[in-house]
């Protein structure tokens, strides 16, 4: 009787273990089912974040008078217009000119240099050559940290899952413009520390990855802001290189806050008025 009881207990424990393991494995796809995002990729188009609303239509971030039209509240529209005026004066500071400051989210998905995507069962790493910029998306079934263990950062906390070949992830806990060291692009776009976003990323064909980003911000926006970015695969053998912002820095910031351009002799070519 004792031997029979022991056998039954062992069978029950084995069944529980197998059920638990199967449940854990069901949270993430097997490696063979993951999409192939290998290679090096480059964002298509200039670094205007919302190319669908930019005016003028061929406008480039950082050029005087260029703007986009997110569904801002009146207060944040006024702040954006102030930044646009500073750009016209050449005195709008891009936080990354301090060197070493991350671009933050969602700007990390809007960089001019190349990207690599490391796709595994438990996480996806979005690696930008323009550093230091790494976006970590955990797909292992975890929850966000407890509120007391979560604080706003440049790229926030991202948890995702796979819907077929589409990576769906939500990013929260963003510092955004709270400390005046994160912008969305060089037109002067900013978001608040209440912002969060859901991104749907998939490979639409062999040469294109698409990211559909929906930003919500109860402080800055009156409605969800939907933006689509696309990345094109670069020729086989393309390298992504590491480099430091301060290497051969040709754009120091003057004491008045204006970004200068240095000539071959190391002297400013701008006519600076202090």
C-alpha positions in Angstrom: 0.0 0.0 0.0 2.8 2.3 0.9 4.6 1.7 -2.4 1.3 2.4 -4.3 0.8 5.6 -2.4 4.4 6.7 -3.1 4.0 6.0 -6.8 0.8 8.0 -7.0 2.4 11.0 -5.3 5.4 10.8 -7.7 3.0 10.7 -10.7 1.1 13.7 -9.3 4.3 15.7 -8.8 5.5 14.8 -12.3 2.1 15.9 -13.8 2.3 19.2 -12.0 5.9 19.8 -13.1 5.0 19.0 -16.8 1.9 21.3 -16.7 3.9 24.2 -15.1 6.7 23.8 -17.7 4.3 23.7 -20.6 2.5 26.8 -19.3 5.8 28.7 -19.0 6.9 27.7 -22.5 3.5 28.8 -23.9 4.2 32.4 -22.9 6.8 32.7 -25.6 7.2 31.2 -29.0 9.8 28.5 -29.7 13.0 29.8 -31.3 12.1 28.2 -34.6 8.9 30.2 -34.8 10.5 33.6 -34.3 10.8 35.9 -37.3 14.2 36.5 -38.9 15.2 40.1 -38.3 18.9 39.5 -38.8 21.1 41.9 -40.7 21.6 45.7 -40.4 18.7 48.1 -41.0 18.3 51.8 -41.5 15.3 54.0 -40.9 13.7 55.3 -44.1 13.5 59.1 -44.5 14.8 62.0 -42.4 14.5 62.2 -38.6 11.2 63.9 -38.5 9.3 61.7 -36.1 5.8 62.1 -37.6 6.3 62.4 -41.3 2.6 62.0 -41.9 1.9 65.5 -40.4 5.1 67.4 -41.0 4.9 70.8 -42.7 6.3 71.6 -45.1 6.1 68.1 -46.4 9.8 67.9 -47.2 10.8 69.6 -44.0 13.7 68.3 -42.0 14.0 68.3 -38.2 16.2 71.2 -37.1 15.3 73.5 -40.0 13.6 76.7 -39.1 9.8 76.7 -39.4 9.4 72.9 -39.7 6.8 71.4 -37.4 4.5 68.4 -36.9 1.0 68.3 -35.6 0.5 65.9 -32.7 -2.8 66.2 -30.9 -1.3 68.5 -28.2 -3.3 70.2 -25.4 -3.2 74.0 -25.6 -0.5 74.1 -22.9 1.8 71.7 -24.7 1.1 73.3 -28.1 2.3 76.6 -26.7 5.5 74.9 -25.4 6.1 73.3 -28.8 5.7 76.7 -30.5 8.2 78.2 -28.1 10.7 75.5 -29.1 10.0 76.2 -32.8 10.9 79.8 -32.2 14.1 78.9 -30.4 15.1 76.7 -33.4 14.5 79.8 -35.7 17.0 81.7 -33.5 19.5 78.8 -33.5 19.3 78.4 -29.7 17.2 75.3 -29.2 19.4 72.8 -27.3 19.4 69.2 -28.3 20.1 67.3 -25.1 22.3 64.7 -26.8 24.9 67.4 -27.6 26.1 66.8 -24.1 27.5 63.5 -25.4 26.5 60.3 -23.6 22.9 61.2 -23.0 20.6 58.6 -24.5 18.0 59.7 -27.0 15.1 58.3 -25.0 11.8 56.8 -26.2 10.3 57.2 -28.7 13.3 59.0 -30.3 15.3 55.8 -30.0 13.2 54.5 -32.9 13.9 57.6 -35.0 17.7 57.7 -35.4 19.7 58.4 -38.6 22.2 55.6 -38.1 21.7 51.9 -38.5 20.0 49.4 -36.3 20.3 45.7 -35.4 17.6 43.5 -33.9 18.5 40.7 -31.6 15.4 38.4 -31.4 15.3 35.7 -28.8 12.5 33.8 -27.1 12.6 35.8 -23.9 13.6 39.2 -25.2 14.2 41.4 -28.2 17.0 44.0 -28.1 16.9 46.9 -30.5 20.4 48.1 -30.9 21.1 51.5 -32.4 24.6 52.3 -33.8 23.9 55.9 -32.7 24.7 55.3 -29.0 24.3 54.8 -26.2 20.9 53.5 -27.3 19.5 50.1 -26.5 15.8 49.3 -26.2 15.1 46.1 -24.3 11.7 44.4 -24.8 11.1 41.5 -22.5 8.8 38.7 -24.0 9.3 36.1 -21.3 5.9 36.6 -19.6 7.1 38.9 -16.8 5.1 41.7 -15.3 6.3 45.3 -14.7 8.3 45.8 -11.5 6.3 46.9 -8.4 5.5 50.7 -8.3 8.2 51.3 -5.6 10.8 49.6 -7.8 9.9 51.5 -11.0 11.2 54.9 -11.8 11.2 57.0 -15.0 14.2 56.4 -17.3 15.2 57.5 -20.8 13.8 54.4 -22.6 11.4 53.2 -19.9 10.3 49.7 -19.3 9.0 47.6 -22.2 7.1 44.3 -22.0 5.9 42.6 -25.1 4.5 39.4 -26.7 4.2 38.0 -30.2 1.0 38.0 -32.2 2.1 35.7 -35.1 5.1 37.5 -36.6 4.3 40.8 -35.0 6.1 42.0 -31.9 3.6 44.0 -29.7 5.1 45.9 -26.8 4.1 48.6 -24.3 6.6 51.1 -22.9 6.0 52.9 -19.6 7.9 54.7 -16.9 9.4 57.3 -19.2 11.1 60.5 -17.9 10.4 62.3 -21.3 10.9 66.0 -20.9 10.6 66.1 -17.2 14.3 66.9 -16.7 14.6 68.8 -20.0 17.0 66.2 -21.3 14.7 64.2 -23.7 13.1 65.5 -26.9 11.2 63.5 -29.6 13.0 65.2 -32.5 14.8 68.4 -33.5 11.6 70.2 -34.5 11.2 70.7 -30.7 8.6 67.9 -30.1 8.4 66.9 -26.4 6.2 64.6 -24.3 5.5 64.5 -20.5 6.6 61.9 -17.9 3.0 60.5 -18.1 3.5 59.3 -21.7 3.4 55.7 -22.6 3.3 53.9 -25.9 2.3 50.6 -27.6 4.4 49.6 -30.6 3.5 46.9 -33.2 6.6 45.9 -35.1 6.7 43.4 -37.9 8.6 42.5 -41.1 6.3 43.5 -43.9 8.6 42.1 -46.6 12.2 40.7 -46.9 13.6 44.2 -47.0 11.3 46.2 -44.7 10.5 46.3 -41.0 7.6 48.5 -39.9 6.9 49.9 -36.5 3.4 51.3 -35.7 3.7 53.5 -32.6 0.7 54.7 -30.6 1.7 57.3 -28.0 -0.7 58.3 -25.2 0.0 61.1 -22.8 -2.8 62.3 -20.5 -0.8 65.5 -19.7 0.4 66.5 -23.2 -2.0 65.0 -25.7 -5.8 65.2 -26.2 -5.9 61.9 -28.2 -3.6 59.0 -29.0 -0.8 59.9 -31.4 -0.2 57.3 -34.1 3.1 57.3 -36.0 4.6 54.8 -38.5 8.3 54.3 -39.0 10.0 52.0 -41.5 13.4 50.4 -41.6 15.1 49.1 -44.8 17.6 46.2 -44.7 21.1 47.1 -45.8 23.3 45.1 -48.1 24.7 41.9 -46.8 28.0 42.4 -44.9 27.1 45.9 -43.7 28.7 46.7 -40.4 27.3 48.6 -37.5 30.1 50.5 -35.7 30.5 51.9 -32.2 31.6 55.5 -31.9 31.6 58.2 -29.2 29.7 61.4 -29.5 32.7 63.5 -28.6 34.9 61.9 -31.3 35.7 64.6 -33.9 33.0 66.7 -32.5 32.4 69.5 -35.0 29.3 71.0 -33.3 30.2 72.4 -29.9 27.6 74.6 -28.0 28.6 78.2 -27.4 28.1 80.1 -24.1 24.9 81.6 -25.5 23.4 78.1 -26.2 24.0 78.2 -30.0 25.2 75.1 -31.7 28.3 75.9 -33.8 30.0 74.2 -36.7 33.8 73.9 -36.7 35.8 74.3 -39.9 38.9 72.2 -40.9 41.1 74.5 -38.7 39.0 73.8 -35.7 37.5 77.3 -35.5 33.8 78.1 -35.7 32.6 79.0 -39.2 29.4 80.5 -37.8 29.1 84.2 -37.2 28.5 84.1 -33.5 26.9 87.1 -31.7 27.4 86.8 -28.0 
